Amino acid sequence: MVTIVIDGKDYVVEEGHSLLKVLRSNGKNIPSLCYHPALKTPIGACKLCAVEIRVKDKPSKVALSCAVKTGEGLQVETATAAVSMARSKAIQQLLAFAPQSGTLLKLADSYGVETSFQPDGCIRCLLCERVCREIVGANALKTVKREGRKFIVPVEGACIGCGTCANICPTQAIRIEDKETVRTISIRDEIIGIHPLERCEGCGKRFATPKFLEYIHHRTLHHPDVKEHHQYCPSCAKLFFKGKQPMPSI
């Protein structure tokens, strides 16, 4: 057993053990992403576990605690300005590789590292923009560049509330919420559209926005049908066209 000093306090620990493991076992919150106790040799790839150490009369230096072994007289500081600078640099370097990583952004926030990156779940597949333009025809979404990166953003006043963009989004980055009589469609903290919901004439369920119904009316205006028009939700419409009458609304 050897005695080491951690943040000014003496600790008796086993000699030759990983300093990172010893620090954590003694209640020190040392970050690391590349260390695992099951692996014999640490590689210090993430560089997050930096601490400041001093051995005997040698000058203090910043070192990666995963790669330091405990020994008699080892002095360790876990929260100096030099340590903070080393961790901030490491976090920024990691963010350069994975700027949308929620884990890294949370880590950056906990250590006070400023970053302009914000995860939004959007993978920039452009499905939403394309389907809104090519299939729906509303052109309610567009791509813009912000700080050198592409973002899908709403076109003000263009959304008809159909919800196709939310339904086709592979990562659920676009959200659709029907709450009582109102439908809200959004991406990140930006509103794509807020719409009232109309009732189905059959079951009474609120199912579509006035803009969407009006849009469909104009799209089918010249369709050669002679049937009486009704405002049915998809479920009631299926029943109606199969010859069954939907339940009357209450």
For each residue, the residues with C-beta under 8 A, 3 or more apart:
1: 12 13 14 15
2: 12 13 14 15 70 71 72 73 74
3: 10 11 12 13 72 73
4: 10 11 13 22 70 71 72 73 74 75 76
5: 8 9 10 11 74 75 76
6: 9 11 23 26 28 76 78
7: 28 76 77 78 79
8: 5
9: 5 6
10: 3 4 5
11: 3 4 5 6 22 26
12: 1 2 3
13: 1 2 3 4 17 22 26 70
14: 1 2 17 22 70
15: 1 2 69 70 71 72
16: 69 70 71
17: 13 14 21 22 69 70
18: 21 22 37 42 65 66 68 69 70
19: 22 23 51 53 65 66 68 69 70 74 76
20: 23 24 30 32 35 42 49 65 66 68
21: 17 18 24 25 37
22: 4 11 13 14 17 18 19 25 26 70
23: 6 19 20 26 28 30 51 65 76 78
24: 20 21 27 28 29 30
25: 21 22
26: 6 11 13 22 23
27: 24
28: 6 7 23 24 78
29: 24
30: 20 23 24 49 51 65 78
31: 48 49 87 107 111
32: 20 35 46 48 49 66
33: 46 48 94 103
34: 42 43 44 45 46 66
35: 20 32 39 42 46 49 66
36: 39
37: 18 21
38:
39: 35 36 42
40:
41:
42: 18 20 34 35 39 64 66 67
43: 34
44: 34 47 49 64 66 67
45: 34
46: 32 33 34 35 49 90 94
47: 44 50 64 86 89 90 93
48: 31 32 33 87 90 91 94 107
49: 20 30 31 32 35 44 46 64 65 66
50: 47 62 63 64 65 83 86 87 90
51: 19 23 30 62 63 65 68 76 77 78 83
52: 60 61 62 63 76 77 78 80 82 83
53: 19 60 61 62 63 68 74 75 76 77
54: 58 59 60 61 74 75
55: 58 71 73 74 75
56: 73
57:
58: 54 55
59: 54
60: 52 53 54 75 77
61: 52 53 54
62: 50 51 52 53 82 83 86
63: 50 51 52 53 67 68
64: 42 44 47 49 50 67 68
65: 18 19 20 23 30 49 50 51 68 76
66: 18 19 20 32 34 35 42 44 49
67: 42 44 63 64
68: 18 19 20 51 53 63 64 65 74
69: 15 16 17 18 19
70: 2 4 13 14 15 16 17 18 19 22 74
71: 2 4 15 16 55 74
72: 2 3 4 15
73: 2 3 4 55 56
74: 2 4 5 19 53 54 55 68 70 71
75: 4 5 53 54 55 60
76: 4 5 6 7 19 23 51 52 53 65
77: 7 51 52 53 60 80 83
78: 6 7 23 28 30 51 52 83
79: 7 83 84
80: 52 77 83 84
81: 84 85
82: 52 62 85 86
83: 50 51 52 62 77 78 79 80 86 87
84: 79 80 81 87 88 111
85: 81 82 88 89
86: 47 50 62 82 83 89 90
87: 31 48 50 83 84 90 91 111 113
88: 84 85 91 92 111 112 113
89: 47 85 86 92 93
90: 46 47 48 50 86 87 93 94
91: 48 87 88 94 95 104 107 108 111 113
92: 88 89 95 96 113 115
93: 47 89 90 96 97
94: 33 46 48 90 91 97 98 101 104
95: 91 92 98 99 101 104 105 108 115 117
96: 92 93 99
97: 93 94
98: 94 95 101 104
99: 95 96 117
100: 117 119 120
101: 94 95 98 104 105 119
102: 105 106 119
103: 33 106 107
104: 91 94 95 98 101 107 108
105: 95 101 102 108 109 115 117 118 119
106: 102 103 109 110
107: 31 48 91 103 104 110 111 113
108: 91 95 104 105 111 113 114 115
109: 105 106 112 113
110: 106 107
111: 31 84 87 88 91 107 108
112: 88 109
113: 87 88 91 92 107 108 109
114: 108
115: 92 95 105 108
116: 147
117: 95 99 100 105
118: 105 188
119: 100 101 102 105
120: 100 151 173 187 188
121: 171 172 173
122: 151 152 171 173 187 188
123: 170 171 173
124: 150 152
125: 170
126: 129 130 143 152
127: 130 131 168 169 170
128: 131 132 141 152 165 166 168 169 174
129: 126 132 133 141 142 143 152
130: 126 127 133 134 135
131: 127 128 134 135 136 164 165 168
132: 128 129 135 136 137 138 139 140 141 164 165
133: 129 130 136 137 138 139 141
134: 130 131 137
135: 130 131 132 164
136: 131 132 133 140 160 162 164
137: 132 133 134 219
138: 132 133 158 159 160 162 215
139: 132 133 142 155 158
140: 132 136 154 155 158 159 160 165 192 193
141: 128 129 132 133 152 153 154 155 165 192
142: 129 139 152 153 154 155
143: 126 129 150 151 152 153
144: 150 151 153
145: 148 149 150 151
146: 149 151
147: 116
148: 145
149: 145 146
150: 124 143 144 145
151: 120 122 143 144 145 146
152: 122 124 126 128 129 141 142 143 187
153: 141 142 143 144 187 190
154: 140 141 142 158 159 187 190 191 192 193
155: 139 140 141 142 158 159
156:
157:
158: 138 139 140 154 155
159: 138 140 154 155 185 192 193 195 211
160: 136 138 140 193 195 209 211 212 215
161: 183 185 193 195 208 209 211 212
162: 136 138 208 209 212 215
163: 166 167 176 183 185
164: 131 132 135 136 167 168
165: 128 131 132 140 141 168 169 174 185 192
166: 128 163 169 172 174 175 176 185
167: 163 164 176
168: 127 128 131 164 165
169: 127 128 165 166 172 173 174
170: 123 125 127
171: 121 122 123
172: 121 166 169 175
173: 120 121 122 123 169 187 188
174: 128 165 166 169 185 186 187 192
175: 166 172 185 186 187
176: 163 166 167 183 184 185
177: 183 184 185 186
178: 182 183 197 206
179: 182 183 184
180: 206
181: 196 197 206
182: 178 179 194 195 196 197
183: 161 163 176 177 178 179 193 194 195 196 197 209
184: 176 177 179 191 193 194
185: 159 161 163 165 166 174 175 176 177 191 192 193 194
186: 174 175 177 189 190 191 192
187: 120 122 152 153 154 173 174 175 190 192
188: 118 120 122 173
189: 186
190: 153 154 186 187
191: 154 184 185 186 194
192: 140 141 154 159 165 174 185 186 187
193: 140 154 159 160 161 183 184 185
194: 182 183 184 185 191
195: 159 160 161 182 183 209 210 211 212
196: 181 182 183 209 210
197: 178 181 182 183 206 207 208 209
198: 206 207 208 209 210 213 231
199: 204 205 206 207 231 249
200: 203 204 205 206 207 231 232 233 236 246 249
201: 230 231 232 236 249
202: 230 232 233 236 239 240 246 247 248 249
203: 200 233 235 236 246 247 249
204: 199 200 249 250
205: 199 200 233
206: 178 180 181 197 198 199 200
207: 197 198 199 200 233 234
208: 161 162 197 198 212 213 233
209: 160 161 162 183 195 196 197 198 212 213
210: 195 196 198 213 214
211: 159 160 161 195 214 215
212: 160 161 162 195 208 209 215 216
213: 198 208 209 210 216 217 231
214: 210 211 217 218
215: 138 160 162 211 212 218 219
216: 212 213 219 220
217: 213 214 220 221
218: 214 215 221
219: 137 215 216
220: 216 217 223 225
221: 217 218
222:
223: 220
224:
225: 220
226:
227:
228:
229:
230: 201 202 240
231: 198 199 200 201 213
232: 200 201 202 236 237 240 246
233: 200 202 203 205 207 208 236 237
234: 207 237 238
235: 203 238 239 246
236: 200 201 202 203 232 233 239 240 246
237: 232 233 234 240 241
238: 234 235 241 242
239: 202 235 236 242 244 245 246
240: 202 230 232 236 237 244 245 246
241: 237 238
242: 238 239
243:
244: 239 240
245: 239 240
246: 200 202 203 232 235 236 239 240
247: 202 203
248: 202
249: 199 200 201 202 203 204
250: 204
